[in-house]
Amino acid sequence: MKNIVTIFLLACIGTSVLAQNTTNFAHIGRIDRFEPEVNELIPKDAKIEVLCGGFEWSEGPVWMPESGNKYGGFVLFSDIPNNVVMKWQEGVGASVYMKPAGYTGVADYGREPGSNGLALDAKGRLVMCEHGDRRISVVTNGGGKITLADHWQGKRLNSPNDLAIRKNGDIFFTDPIYGLPKRASDPMREIDFCGVYRLQKDGTVTLQYKGMSRPNGIGFSPDHNTL
């Protein structure tokens, strides 16, 4: 979609997400440019399109490129309350990609059981923050999942929220309490703060910072020297 910036509605607009395959998208909002360098990424005549809606709230979008096609691929994103990862592809629309996505139990698990932040590792595999299962996981080529981290110093993580993968493969992630059914007062909570962590390739989890009340979105500068 040349010269188009796209977003997902964060609130339900009451339409069927599985039927929206039209290319006549509504426009919304505006693009504020604070540095001229942004024009190298976003054309000056770009517009924001609403691709699809009908979700309780959407988070953590990631672009999944199509092998051998520079512009081909699709977007994945989490709909947290519905415990689902959705897929949107141009000309096709939105569909369910993975369910359950962040909680694999059978009992009710509060308001925010699903996955949140999504990213791709160096092998192109989907790495996920999971609220309900309280872990960082990676989706294997066969479609299963491997737990990369669910503890720090023997204690269960709260509910990993967002992640960023450094060039060397280290995964940095935030761990607030939003995914716990009773949040700060939840009896399942084992860590009494909300931290920012680093997960190394050998599986070691180290605390980077705990001075924030509710760390959330996380990312690197282009040179990967600033978090």
N, C-alpha and C positions, 0 to 999 in steps of 0.2 A: 504494500500500500504506500506508494511513493508520496512523499510530502504530506504524510498524515501522522499525527500523534494520536494514539488511542489510549483510552482508559476504560475501566470497568466501573459501573455504578456501584457505590458502596451501600446503597439502600435498595430495598425491594421496590420495583416499579410495577409489580403485578402483571407481568407478562410471562409467557412460556419461553424459557431459555433454550429449550430443545428445538424450537421451531424457527429461531431467528437466523436465517441464512441469506438475508437480503444484503445488498451492498449499499442501500440508501440509508445510511446511518444518520441519526440526529447529531447535531453539533452542540457542544456544551462548553461553558467556561472560557478561559483565556490562558495564554501562555505569557508569563512574566519573565523577562530576560534581564538578568542582573550582570552578566558578563558577556562580552561579544563572542567569546569562544563557543558559547552554546549554539551559535548559528552554524557551526561546523557539524553539529549533531542533529539540530532541528531546523529545517528550512524556514525562512522568514514567513512564507505563506502557509505554514502548517496549521491545521485545525485539529481540535480535539473531537474525536468521534466516540459515541456511546455504542459499544459493540454488542452488549447484551445486558440483561438485568434479570430480576426475579430472585436474587439471592438475599439471605439474611444479612451477611456482610462478607465481603470478599477481601482476601489478603494474599500477600506473598507471591505475586506473579513472576513467572520465569518463562523465557523463550526457549523452546525446544527446536533446534535447527534440524532441517531435513538433510540427510547426507547427500552431498553432490549438488545441492541447490542452494545458492547463496541467499535467496529470499524466501525459500520454502520453509515450512515448519508450522508450529502451532504454539499457542500460549497455554500454560497451565496455571491455575490459581486455586487457592483454598477457599471454600465456603465453610467457615469454622463451625457454626452451630449445627449444620447439617452433616458434619463429619465426612466431607466429600472433597475430592480434588476434581475440578472441572477442566475441560479442554475447550478451547475456542480455536477454530481454523477458518481462514477466509474461504468463502464459498460454501461452507458447510454449516457454520454456526457453532453453538455450544452443546456439549454433551458431557455425560459423566465419564471421567477418566479412571477414578479410583474411589471405591467405597467399600468398607470403611477406610478412612484416610489417616486419622490420628488417634483413634480409640478402637481397640479390637475386642473389648469386653462386651458382656451381654447386659449387665445392669446399667441403669440410667447413670450418666456421668455429668450432671450439671449442664450449664449453659454453653460451655465452649469446649467440646470434646475433640474437635477435629485437628487436622494439621494446620500449620500457620506458614512460616517462612519456607520458601523452596529455593533451591539453587542447584547448579550442575557442577560436578567435580571434574577433574582433568580428563576423566574417561568418558565424560558425557552422561554419567549416571545421575539420577535424581536424588538429591539429599534433602531430607525433610525435618522440620521441627514438628514434634507431635505433642499436643497438649495432653490428651487423655492417657496415652501410654508413657508420657513423661520422658521422652528420649529424643536423641538425634539418630535418624536411621538413613540407610541408603537402599534404593530399589535395585535389585540385581537384574541382570539381563534376562533371567528367567521369570521375572515378575514378582519374586518374593522380596522380603526385606531382611536386612541385617542391622542389628542394633550397633551403632558406633559409640554411643555414650548414653548412660542413664543414671550414673552415680558420680558423685564427687566426694572423695575421702570417705567412701562407704555409705554415704547418704544419698537418697533418691533426689534427683533434680525436681524442681518445682513444676514447671511446664515450659519447656523451651519455646521461645517466641519467634526469633528471627536469627538469621545466620549469614555470614559472609566468608567466602573461601579465599584464602591468600594464595599467591602464585606458587608457594612451596607446598601447598596441600593442607596447611593448617586450617581448621574450621573454627571461627570465632562465633560465639552465639550468646544471646541474652536469655535470661531465665527468670522472668517475673512470676507472679502467682495468678495471672488471669485465668489459666486453664484449670486451676483447682476448684472443685465445686463450691467450697466455702472460702476460697481465696486465702487471705492472711490467717484466718482462724480455722482453716481446714485441719482436722485431726491427722490427715495423712501427710501433712507437711513435715519434712525432716530438716530442711535448711532454713534458718531463721532470717535470711536476708535474700535480696534479689540481686544476683550477680551477673557479671560478664565473664565468660570463660573461653579458654582456648583448648581445642581438641587436636592433639598432634596425631600424625599418621600411625604412631605405635600404640594409640589408644589412650595415652596419658591426658587427663583432664586437669587443667590448672586454672585457678581463679585469677583473673586479671584485674578486676575492680568490683567493689561492692558498695561504693558510696552513693549509689543512685537508688531512689525509692522504687521506681518501676522502669527499668531499662527496657527498651522496645526495639525499634528499628536500628539496624546496624549495617555498616558498609565501609569500604576502603576508598581512599583517594586513588586516582588513576595509576600512580606509581606504587601503590600498595604499601607505602611507608607510614601512612596515617590512617588510624582506625576511627 
